[in-house]
């Protein structure tokens, strides 16, 4: 029931897509790729509680009219069925993302392990679009396949080497220097930009977008919750004893939303099984809230 005195996102976000839909929220409850990569399972449980927490939040009071208007054109959540067969599940996600892009709808995908991002990318490949990928993450995630299987550590190598050649570039900011090999850092640098967590600033992200905007190519943005320090985000697949603050994380989510080039977004690696009092799930919901506010203020 709508509450006109204290409206929440649940009063504004629609359950079904409509002609005027501008944003569609998609759940991708997969962590099979995390298990193949040797991580701790549990990310498959993240999409539903994150969305539930998102619905409890209020539109921004200062930007109420604009924020509410975008939220009223947001559809959520379409929860995809994940079988545990990573490649088939990624293909299903890609088809869903491609359908959104074809209609001019921005998909926001809630993972799931970071295998989510290759399925996300397949949407651009399926739609015949070239795309730049920007990842905010403690890890480069450009590992080779394991015994021929895709996993949570391989999505961006897969995108760069995909036969479609749709991935124009891949950049990752926020790398933990103790968690990225020299070969992986070099590989990313040869195909885009790579930088460490100590150098991660909103101004640097803006500068990247200024350079990327020169050719008008869309940007696929992805954020991995393990970029946040373990104290701020204990419920993740790979806890980070270093990392950034929650405040910086949320400002970065807003900045990604504010950039006109960003045409899709995913949030990955939240693991409710290891969360503390729902802390990381709530942070994830605020991440999406801040991203949507950024889209509002474009």
For each residue, the residues with C-beta under 8 A, 3 or more apart:
1:
2: 7 11
3: 6 7 8 11
4: 7
5:
6: 3 58
7: 2 3 4 11 12 58 59 68
8: 3 11 12 55 56 57 58
9: 12 13 54 55 56 57 58 59 71 289
10: 13 55 56
11: 2 3 7 8
12: 7 8 9 59 68 71 72 74
13: 9 10 25 55 71 72 74 75 76
14: 17 18 21 72 74 75 76
15: 75 76
16: 75
17: 14 21 24 75 105
18: 14 21 73 75
19:
20: 73
21: 14 17 18 24 73 74 75 103 105
22: 70 73 74 104 105 106
23: 70 73 74 75 76 105 106 107 108 292 295
24: 17 21 74 75 76 78 100 105 106 107 108
25: 13 51 74 75 76 77 78 107 108 109 110 288
26: 77 78 79 80 93 96 97 107 108 109 110
27: 47 48 51 77 78 79 80 109 110 112
28: 47 80 82 89 93 109 110 111 112 116 119 266
29: 44 45 46 47 48 79 80 82 112
30: 33 43 44 82 84 86 89 111 112 113 115 116
31: 34 35 39 41 42 43 44 112 113 152 237 271
32: 35 36 44 82 84 85 86 89 113 115
33: 30 36 37 86 113 114 115 150 151 152 153 154
34: 31 37 39 40 41 43 113 114 115 151 152 237 269
35: 31 32 38 39 41
36: 32 33 86 146 149 150 151 152
37: 33 34 113 143 146 151 152 153 154
38: 35
39: 31 34 35 113 152 237 238
40: 34 237 238 271 273 274
41: 31 34 35 44 237 271 273
42: 31 45 46 235 237 271 272 273 274
43: 30 31 34 46 111 112 113 237 268 269 270 271
44: 29 30 31 32 41 82 112 113
45: 29 42 48 49 271 272 273
46: 29 42 43 49 50 110 111 112 270 271 272 281 284
47: 27 28 29 50 51 77 79 110 111 112
48: 27 29 45 51 52 77 79
49: 45 46 52 53 272 278 281
50: 46 47 53 54 110 267 270 281 284 285 288
51: 25 27 47 48 54 55 76 77 110 285
52: 48 49 55 56
53: 49 50 56 57 278 281 282 284 285
54: 9 50 51 57 76 285 288 289
55: 8 9 10 13 51 52
56: 8 9 10 52 53 285
57: 8 9 53 54 285 286 289
58: 6 7 8 9 61
59: 7 9 12 63 64 67 68 71
60: 63 64 67 293 296
61: 58 64
62:
63: 59 60 66 67 293 296 297
64: 59 60 61 67 68
65: 68 69
66: 63 69 70 296 297
67: 59 60 63 64 70 71 292 293 296
68: 7 12 59 64 65 71 72
69: 65 66 72 73 296
70: 22 23 66 67 73 74 292 295 296
71: 9 12 13 59 67 68 74 292
72: 12 13 14 68 69
73: 18 20 21 22 23 69 70
74: 12 13 14 21 22 23 24 25 70 71 292
75: 13 14 15 16 17 18 21 23 24 25 78
76: 13 14 15 23 24 25 51 54 108
77: 25 26 27 47 48 51 110
78: 24 25 26 27 75 96
79: 26 27 29 47 48
80: 26 27 28 29 89 92 93 96
81: 92
82: 28 29 30 32 44 89 112
83: 88 89
84: 30 32 89
85: 32 88 89
86: 30 32 33 36 89 90 115 149 150 151
87: 90 91 149 150
88: 83 85 91 92
89: 28 30 32 80 82 83 84 85 86 92 93 115 119
90: 86 87 93 94 115 118 119 122 150
91: 87 88 94 95 119 122
92: 80 81 88 89 95 96 119
93: 26 28 80 89 90 96 97 109 116 119 120 122 123
94: 90 91 97 98 119 120 121 122 123 125 126
95: 91 92 98 99 122 123 126
96: 26 78 80 92 93 99 100 107 123
97: 26 93 94 100 101 107 109 119 120 122 123 124 126 264
98: 94 95 101 102 122 123 124 126 127
99: 95 96 102 103
100: 24 96 97 103 105 106 107 123 264
101: 97 98 104 105 107 123 124 127 129 263 264
102: 98 99 127
103: 21 99 100
104: 22 101
105: 17 21 22 23 24 100 101
106: 22 23 24 100 263 264 265 295
107: 23 24 25 26 96 97 100 101 120 123 264 265
108: 23 24 25 26 76 264 265 266 267 288 291 292
109: 25 26 27 28 93 97 112 116 119 120 264 265 266 267
110: 25 26 27 28 46 47 50 51 77 266 267 284 288
111: 28 30 43 46 47 114 115 116 117 266 267 268 269 270
112: 27 28 29 30 31 43 44 46 47 82 109 115 116 268
113: 30 31 32 33 34 37 39 43 44 116 152 237 268 269
114: 33 34 111 117 137 141 152 153 155 222 224 268 269
115: 30 32 33 34 86 89 90 111 112 118 119 150 151 152 154 155
116: 28 30 93 109 111 112 113 119 120 155 222 266 268
117: 111 114 120 121 133 135 141 155 156 159 220 222 266 268
118: 90 115 121 122 150 154 155 156 158 159
119: 28 89 90 91 92 93 94 97 109 115 116 122 123
120: 93 94 97 107 109 116 117 123 220 222 264 266
121: 94 117 118 124 125 131 133 155 158 159 162 166 167 220
122: 90 91 93 94 95 97 98 118 119 125 126
123: 93 94 95 96 97 98 100 101 107 119 120 126 127 264
124: 97 98 101 121 127 129 130 131 166 167 218 220
125: 94 121 122 128 129 162 164 166
126: 94 95 97 98 122 123
127: 98 101 102 123 124
128: 125 164 166
129: 101 124 125 166 218
130: 124 165 166 167 168 217
131: 121 124 166 167 168 217 218 219 220 263
132: 167 168 169 170 171 192 212 217 218 219 220 261
133: 117 121 156 159 167 169 170 171 192 219 220 222
134: 171 172 173 205 208 212 219 220 221 222 256
135: 117 141 156 170 171 172 173 221 222 223 224
136: 172 173 174 200 221 222 223 224 227 252 256
137: 114 140 141 172 173 174 175 222 223 224 226 227
138: 174 175 176 179 197 224 226 227 238 240 242 243
139: 153 175 176 179 180 224 226 238
140: 137 156 172 175 180 184 185 187 188 194
141: 114 117 135 137 152 153 154 155 156 157 172 224
142: 153 154 156 157 160 170 184 187 188
143: 37 146 151 153 154 157 184
144: 154 157
145: 148 149 150 151 154 158
146: 36 37 143 149 151 154
147:
148: 145
149: 36 86 87 145 146
150: 33 36 86 87 90 115 118 145 154 155 158
151: 33 34 36 37 86 115 143 145 146 154
152: 31 33 34 36 37 39 113 114 115 141 155 237 268 269
153: 33 37 114 139 141 142 143
154: 33 37 115 118 141 142 143 144 145 146 150 151 157 158
155: 114 115 116 117 118 121 141 150 152 158 159
156: 117 118 133 135 140 141 142 159 160 167 170 172 188
157: 141 142 143 144 154 160 161 187
158: 118 121 145 150 154 155 161 162
159: 117 118 121 133 155 156 162 166 167 170
160: 142 156 157 167 170 191
161: 157 158
162: 121 125 158 159 165 166 167
163:
164: 125 128
165: 130 162
166: 121 124 125 128 129 130 131 159 162
167: 121 124 130 131 132 133 156 159 160 162 170
168: 130 131 132 217
169: 132 133 191 192 212
170: 132 133 135 142 156 159 160 167 188 191 192
171: 132 133 134 135 188 192 193 194 208
172: 134 135 136 137 140 141 156 175 188 192 193 194 195
173: 134 135 136 137 193 194 195 199 200 204 205 208
174: 136 137 138 195 196 197 200 227 244
175: 137 138 139 140 172 179 180 185 194 195 196 197
176: 138 139 179 180 196 197 240 242 243
177: 180 196 197
178: 242
179: 138 139 175 176
180: 139 140 175 176 177 184 185 194
181: 184 185
182: 185 186
183: 186 187
184: 140 142 143 180 181 187 188
185: 140 175 180 181 182 188 189 194
186: 182 183 189 190
187: 140 142 157 183 184 190 191
188: 140 142 156 170 171 172 184 185 191 192 193 194
189: 185 186 192 193 194
190: 186 187
191: 160 169 170 187 188
192: 132 133 169 170 171 172 188 189
193: 171 172 173 188 189 208
194: 140 171 172 173 175 180 185 188 189
195: 172 173 174 175 199 200 204
196: 174 175 176 177 199 200
197: 138 174 175 176 177 200 227 242 243 244
198:
199: 173 195 196 204
200: 136 173 174 195 196 197 204 205 244 248 252
201: 204 205
202: 205 206 251 252 255
203: 206 207
204: 173 195 199 200 201 207 208
205: 134 173 200 201 202 208 209 252 255 256
206: 202 203 209 210 255 259
207: 203 204 210 211
208: 134 171 173 193 204 205 211 212
209: 205 206 212 213 219 259 261
210: 206 207 213
211: 207 208 214
212: 132 134 169 208 209 215 217 219 261
213: 209 210 216 260 261
214: 211
215: 212
216: 213 261
217: 130 131 132 168 212 261
218: 124 129 131 132 261 262 263 264
219: 131 132 133 134 209 212 259 261 262 263
220: 117 120 121 124 131 132 133 134 262 263 264 265 266
221: 134 135 136 256 259 262 264 265 266
222: 114 116 117 120 133 134 135 136 137 265 266 267 268
223: 135 136 137 227 249 252 253 256 265 266 267 268 287
224: 114 135 136 137 138 139 141 227 268 269
225: 228 233 236 267 268 269 270 280 283 284 287
226: 137 138 139 233 236 237 238 239 240 243 269
227: 136 137 138 174 197 223 224 240 243 244 249
228: 225 232 233 236 240 243 244 245 246 249 283
229: 232 233 240 241 242 243 244 245
230: 233 234 236 239 240 241 243
231: 234
232: 228 229 243 245 246 249 279 283
233: 225 226 228 229 230 236 240 243 246 270 279 280 283
234: 230 231 239 274 275 276 279 280
235: 42 270 271 272 273 274 275 276 279 280 281
236: 225 226 228 230 233 239 240 269 270 271 274 280
237: 31 34 39 40 41 42 43 113 152 226 269 271
238: 39 40 138 139 226 269
239: 226 230 234 236 274
240: 138 176 226 227 228 229 230 233 236 243
241: 229 230
242: 138 176 178 197 229
243: 138 176 197 226 227 228 229 230 232 233 240
244: 174 197 200 227 228 229 248 249
245: 228 229 232 248 249
246: 228 232 233 249 250 283
247: 250 251
248: 200 244 245 251 252
249: 223 227 228 232 244 245 246 252 253 283 287
250: 246 247 253 254 283 286 287 290
251: 202 247 248 254 255 290
252: 136 200 202 205 223 248 249 255 256
253: 223 249 250 256 257 287 288 290 291 294
254: 250 251 257 258 290 291 293 294
255: 202 205 206 251 252 258 259 294
256: 134 136 205 221 223 252 253 259 262 265 291 294
257: 253 254 262 265 290 291 292 293 294 295 296 297 298
258: 254 255 294 295 297 298
259: 206 209 219 221 255 256 262 294 298
260: 213 298
261: 132 209 212 213 216 217 218 219
262: 218 219 220 221 256 257 259 265
263: 101 106 131 218 219 220
264: 97 100 101 106 107 108 109 120 123 218 220 221
265: 106 107 108 109 220 221 222 223 256 257 262 291
266: 28 108 109 110 111 116 117 120 220 221 222 223
267: 50 108 109 110 111 222 223 225 270 284 287 288
268: 43 111 112 113 114 116 117 152 222 223 224 225
269: 34 43 111 113 114 152 224 225 226 236 237 238
270: 43 46 50 111 225 233 235 236 267 275 280 281 284
271: 31 40 41 42 43 45 46 235 236 237 274 275 280
272: 42 45 46 49 235 275 278 280 281
273: 40 41 42 45 235
274: 40 42 234 235 236 239 271
275: 234 235 270 271 272 278 279 280 281
276: 234 235 279 280
277:
278: 49 53 272 275 281 282
279: 232 233 234 235 275 276 282 283
280: 225 233 234 235 236 270 271 272 275 276 283 284
281: 46 49 50 53 235 270 272 275 278 284 285
282: 53 278 279 285 286
283: 225 228 232 233 246 249 250 279 280 286 287
284: 46 50 53 110 225 267 270 280 281 287 288
285: 50 51 53 54 56 57 281 282 288 289
286: 57 250 282 283 289 290
287: 223 225 249 250 253 267 283 284 290 291
288: 25 50 54 108 110 253 267 284 285 291 292
289: 9 54 57 285 286 292 293
290: 250 251 253 254 257 286 287 293 294
291: 108 253 254 256 257 265 287 288 294 295
292: 23 67 70 71 74 108 257 288 289 295 296
293: 60 63 67 254 257 289 290 296 297
294: 253 254 255 256 257 258 259 290 291 297 298
295: 23 70 106 257 258 291 292 298
296: 60 63 66 67 69 70 257 292 293
297: 63 66 257 258 293 294
298: 257 258 259 260 294 295
